[in-house]
Amino acid sequence: MRRSKKSAHLCFKANPMHPNYSEILEQYPTFKNSELKNRTFLPSQIERAIKKLKPPFKVNLIGQSVENRNIYSITWGTGPLKIFAWSQMHGDEATGTMALFDLFGFLSIESDASNWLKNNLELHFIPMVNPDGAHYFTRRNAQQIDINRDFLQCLSPEAKILKEYFNKIKPAFGFNLHDQDTLWGIRESKLPATLSFLAPAYNKQLEKGLSRFTAMQVIADIHQKLASLLPGQIGLFDDEYEPRAFGDNFQAGGCATILIEAGGFPNDDEKQEIRKLYFYALLSGIFSICTKNYLNFNEADYLSIPLNTKPLFHLLIKDATMPMVKASIGLNYQEIIDPISRQISKLYSVEDIGDLSPWAAYREVQGKQLSVIGNIKFGNLANFDVLEEGQLLFGFRDGIIY
């Protein structure tokens, strides 16, 4: 990726240890990976992107999936402190992978900042743990196993590869990169939880050992840097212990593990705006670790992040006259991918009917003399029309909006 040396030094010319994140975001289009344009990219596209990486990146084939798709590790930097980031354990959770390749673009630019990071860190990545799931755009692998519930038995080859790589490099810090249901949100703001975080527990008692406490500090630092960009849209997940999960076990092994989840953002179905913020979170986390700025934060800072709830619908039709009642209708959609075109369709179902005043939605419909005509059944695919003053606004047939 070509870029002038002058612009490369704009980000950190004053001091590479104190980046100007506003300038980084302004320059983001120059290092964003332009080949990953939506969430449904294939493993073959990732493999091509990996093979384009030049030294000082080091690429290694570390194993294969159930269906013999390649799984790669990528290493960058020669410093003493090891950080490990892995993405797409769930094949349909692609935002972290896009953000990693944007990070690779940033690190590829010769600058005071990248040189300083290179000399202080050794970064390790597995950018697609579950290529079979990515191929079919499904959460689970080709054995129908949830890889993130396979740490203990390693029934899947992908889990075994991830576990063995972690044990080989023994990182001090880890970033576990996922996507969450877009219906997660923040109760106080009624906005989507565009990014959410967690310092996973490592035992049933939810103790705050050194690794977990350190992860909390790093998350608190990331949150401070993100808060002005996503006001009321950053959440914290419940810390229930999951003994089969990788993050919980890596935490138990002494690696300060940070979970990042990409949620929803208005008018950003393909998560192209979210990936920029995800990249920002990753980069700020890496700098926090490298500069030890996280030491300025405590558990209270971490716990100040509001908890995730589910206050959202995808679509909310407010106060509409129906055949038997005047009420609101909340609808959510399920995504269905076409295996040939890789296009996603949305199938809407009726999730609730009644007084839905505590909820918000990505899209809210209200108006004078709003009415709904058709087969309106709770729990079923939407099959009705929405009218305002007798004029059709939109409708559904077998869950498809028109």
C-alpha positions, -999 to 999 in steps of 0.1 A, spaced: 0 0 0 16 32 -11 17 63 10 40 93 13 66 93 40 54 127 51 18 116 57 30 84 75 47 106 101 17 128 107 2 104 133 30 104 158 56 130 148 56 145 183 59 114 204 52 78 192 42 68 228 13 93 227 -6 89 195 -29 115 180 -60 92 175 -79 120 157 -53 121 130 -52 83 128 -89 82 121 -86 109 95 -60 88 77 -79 55 82 -90 53 45 -53 52 34 -46 19 53 -80 3 54 -80 -30 36 -101 -22 5 -107 -58 -5 -128 -66 25 -160 -47 17 -187 -67 35 -191 -94 62 -195 -124 39 -159 -126 25 -147 -161 18 -116 -178 34 -99 -176 -1 -101 -138 1 -84 -138 35 -58 -162 22 -50 -138 -7 -48 -109 17 -24 -128 40 -1 -138 11 2 -101 2 17 -92 36 54 -83 33 82 -84 58 85 -77 87 52 -97 88 59 -134 91 32 -158 79 30 -195 89 6 -222 80 -3 -238 114 -30 -262 105 -61 -270 86 -98 -270 93 -122 -300 92 -127 -294 54 -90 -288 49 -90 -251 46 -57 -234 57 -53 -217 91 -25 -192 93 -6 -174 121 9 -139 115 37 -124 135 50 -88 136 75 -72 158 107 -81 176 100 -68 211 99 -88 244 62 -83 252 39 -108 234 3 -99 225 -20 -124 208 -52 -116 189 -75 -141 172 -107 -136 153 -136 -155 136 -138 -184 160 -175 -181 149 -176 -181 111 -203 -154 108 -185 -130 131 -163 -111 106 -158 -76 120 -127 -84 141 -111 -100 110 -117 -68 90 -103 -47 118 -72 -69 120 -64 -64 83 -69 -27 88 -44 -29 117 -20 -48 94 -23 -19 69 -15 6 97 15 -14 108 28 -17 73 33 21 71 68 32 80 65 56 109 80 65 143 50 48 158 53 15 140 90 14 146 85 20 183 59 -7 185 80 -31 165 109 -27 189 88 -32 220 62 -58 211 59 -92 194 23 -93 180 8 -126 171 -25 -131 151 -47 -159 139 -71 -139 117 -96 -166 109 -98 -195 133 -129 -211 117 -126 -209 79 -152 -235 73 -178 -215 93 -167 -184 73 -173 -203 40 -208 -212 50 -213 -180 70 -224 -200 101 -214 -197 137 -202 -233 141 -175 -253 123 -181 -281 98 -186 -306 127 -214 -282 140 -192 -276 170 -190 -242 187 -152 -238 188 -155 -214 217 -171 -241 238 -144 -267 229 -114 -257 250 -115 -287 273 -119 -316 249 -107 -301 216 -130 -322 195 -125 -298 166 -91 -294 149 -96 -256 150 -97 -256 188 -67 -278 190 -47 -255 167 -57 -224 187 -48 -240 220 -15 -253 208 -5 -220 193 -13 -202 226 7 -227 246 36 -223 222 39 -185 223 27 -179 259 14 -144 254 11 -119 282 -20 -103 267 -48 -115 245 -76 -100 224 -105 -123 217 -124 -108 188 -161 -115 182 -194 -101 169 -225 -100 191 -263 -100 183 -271 -65 170 -301 -64 195 -277 -59 224 -279 -23 236 -276 1 265 -308 5 286 -300 40 297 -295 54 262 -317 29 243 -289 28 217 -271 -2 202 -241 -15 220 -218 -9 190 -188 -22 209 -188 -43 240 -161 -55 263 -154 -81 289 -125 -92 311 -135 -129 312 -137 -146 346 -114 -175 353 -133 -193 380 -168 -197 394 -160 -173 422 -154 -145 397 -122 -136 415 -101 -106 404 -66 -122 400 -38 -103 384 -45 -113 347 -82 -104 350 -76 -72 369 -50 -62 342 -75 -69 315 -100 -47 333 -75 -19 333 -68 -21 296 -105 -21 288 -110 9 310 -83 28 290 -98 17 257 -133 28 269 -120 63 279 -106 68 244 -137 55 226 -164 72 248 -165 104 228 -168 86 195 -196 63 207 -215 81 235 -240 58 251 -230 29 227 -204 10 246 -214 -20 268 -200 -44 293 -210 -81 292 -220 -101 322 -190 -120 337 -205 -154 341 -178 -180 341 -178 -205 311 -153 -233 318 -153 -245 281 -145 -210 266 -111 -200 254 -111 -165 269 -119 -178 304 -91 -204 302 -65 -181 287 -73 -158 316 -68 -186 340 -34 -194 323 -21 -159 332 -28 -141 299 -47 -108 305 -75 -115 280 -97 -88 266 -130 -97 248 -142 -73 222 -176 -77 205 -190 -58 176 -227 -51 178 -249 -28 156 -247 7 143 -275 25 124 -274 21 86 -242 0 88 -254 -35 80 -220 -45 66 -202 -31 97 -179 -8 77 -182 20 102 -179 -4 131 -148 -20 118 -131 14 119 -140 18 156 -130 -18 162 -96 -10 147 -94 20 169 -102 -1 200 -75 -26 191 -48 0 184 -56 19 215 -54 -13 235 -21 -22 221 -7 12 229 -22 11 264 -3 -22 269 30 -10 254 31 23 272 16 7 304 -10 35 305 -35 10 317 -19 12 351 -37 46 355 -70 28 356 -88 7 382 -117 -17 387 -141 11 393 -133 26 359 -140 -8 343 -173 -12 362 -184 23 352 -191 9 317 -229 2 315 -240 -34 313 -254 -47 281 -291 -54 279 -315 -61 251 -337 -29 248 -339 -30 210 -359 -43 181 -348 -42 145 -381 -25 136 -408 -10 159 -442 0 146 -457 22 172 -494 26 182 -509 10 152 -546 0 148 -549 -37 142 -581 -59 138 -585 -64 175 -564 -38 193 -544 -6 190 -508 -15 201 -472 -15 190 -455 -43 171 -418 -52 176 -401 -72 148 -366 -87 145 -350 -103 115 -330 -134 109 -302 -132 83 -301 -157 55 -271 -159 31 -273 -170 -5 -244 -194 -9 -237 -184 -45 -241 -146 -45 -230 -142 -8 -259 -117 -4 -278 -116 28 -316 -114 30 -336 -105 61 -366 -125 73 -387 -105 98 -407 -122 126 -432 -107 150 -414 -106 184 -438 -88 205 -472 -70 205 -486 -46 231 -471 -18 252 -435 -16 240 -427 19 254 -396 7 272 -380 -4 239 -363 14 210 -354 2 176 -330 7 147 -360 18 127 -392 32 143 -424 38 124 -451 61 138 -476 85 123 -512 97 121 -539 70 117 -513 42 115 -529 8 107 -518 -27 101 -538 -51 79 -530 -88 74 -521 -120 93 -504 -107 124 -492 -136 146 -468 -134 175 -438 -156 169 -445 -160 132 -430 -145 100 -444 -111 92 -473 -112 67 -491 -78 68 -492 -43 54 -486 -10 72 -507 19 62 -508 56 71 -541 73 66 -550 45 42 -519 47 21 -494 18 20 -461 26 36 -446 -9 33 -455 -45 39 -442 -80 44 -447 -113 26 -433 -144 43 -410 -122 64 -396 -103 34 -401 -65 35 -413 -47 4 
